[in-house]
């Protein structure tokens, strides 16, 4: 055969590669969650004219938020690189995936009864994955949005109320941008999201807990569960309500409460009989000293009769000291720069009031007002000036003038520093659970060890899934998109929980999941997705017909992860 004939023969073949990645894993969990059935039941009926049904479009969006997190306008590009069968689509439907069609699908999801959908979704998830419902952790964060959103004023849309996108106390430190409030509740068992709500941008956090608690009570079927939240829960109305309804709570007492100040005052002249309850590895230093955690029942009772416990952490004591030290050093440097400016030859600060205003601004901005004192002294500097112009001589008359300059002296506030140093590392917890049912160690562990897990879910939502900014102008679509974010968040949490439970059941302490086969004690879903991210399926075709299909070749570690997650390896071979 001539070379030209060989070249023509080779050109007749075409190789098409489609991304597979961790999609079979995600699909396995979506099937267990029965997401497709849920959407089919609650979204409008099938439209034979539609190229892609709303249920299918929402399914594509969920998978993308779990894995790729690209904006709506890039969904088509992502879908075209992906194996269509794993997206629940046919090859012909890929060309119809675009941001406009996804937006219309979000409109249909907004019109559906999402509260009923959420309840059915969570009830089935709890039963399917046997999620324990004995302890919940609640926290809120802000979803910062870019844009004016002039129409997001809460007015009804197609007969449904909408959210108010407005300014509020922004937890992303962006008071210049409008926002919504994301309220999330997770189980202590694997930090699985069991409830979420989106509130108006100016919603006060403390007003959301009673409604959330009532919804959890309906979900569980009784009030005898432990509800853990941050200091926004600690209002007398919230605590009294949960207690009157036979529920249990744990929260931290804010510094504005009188009980906090009374104990800190008592601590200045008394030595508590701390009870050591735990020693843990240092949270920041691998080879550092262990973190020592102690606790004591408060000698000062709570006015409502609730149980007040003070906790001491050696790691927190170190953080408190370093934070105060850094604050004082920053303020001292700025005040020293101001002092040199006041003593300079071209200082334009002319009054004591102006100097005090500059000093107070520095102390306020740095937060060092409590630990630094200052004094402003007036120094009269004499200056001599000729009465008339010209060259000076023996008969020149000189006029003596006094010019006021200001000398700034900064000193540490020793009394306040000593007072606060005695309180370093302590914080108060309040609960209505008796010590016989909730010992000190379990109480502290419920807040200090389990409550930070919900921050991981907020990080997953905002930084990994990139929920903010939501580049949509339709507030209804934003609400529907956040519902999809919740489903994606739940899928990631369940994958993480199931893998860690399987490791515990098989007595596996570590897996070599990091580069260079470094060990991982607590694998995350995101790390699992990275390990499977490069897998593709290749199609060799000739004259438009598929000649051979090359399935992904799994490594030993990938097969081990599939085994632990109970995902059949055939999922990577099935068409």
Secondary structure, 3 states (H helix, E strand, C coil): CCHHHHHHHHHCEEEEEEECCCHHHHHHHHHHHCHHHHHHHHCCCCCCCCCCCHHHHHHHHHHHHHHCCCCHHHHHHHHHCECHHHHCCCHHHHHHCCHHHHHHHHHHHHHCCHHHHHHHHHHHHHHHHCCCCCEEEEEEEEEEECCCCCCCECCCECCECCCECECCCCCCCCCCCEEEEEEEEEECCCCCEEEEEEECCCCCHHHCHHHHHHHHHHHHCCCCCEEEECHHHCCHHHHHHHHHCCCEEEEECCCCCHHHHHHHHHHCCCCCCCEEEEEECCCCCCCCCCEEEEEEECCCCCCCCCEEEEEEEHHHHHHHHHHHHHHHHHHHHHHHHHHHHHHCCCCCCCCHHHHHHHHHHHHHHHCCCCCEEEEEEEEEEEEEEECCCCCCCCCCCEEEEEEEEEEEEEEECHHHHHHHHHCCCEEEEEECCCCCCCCHHHHHHHHHHCCCHHHHHHHHHHHHCCCCCCCCCCHHHHHHHHHHHHHHHHHHHHHHHHHHHHHHHCCCCCEEEEHHHEEECCCCHHHHHHHHCCCEEEEEEECCEEEEEECCCCCHHHHHHHHHHCCCHHHHCCC
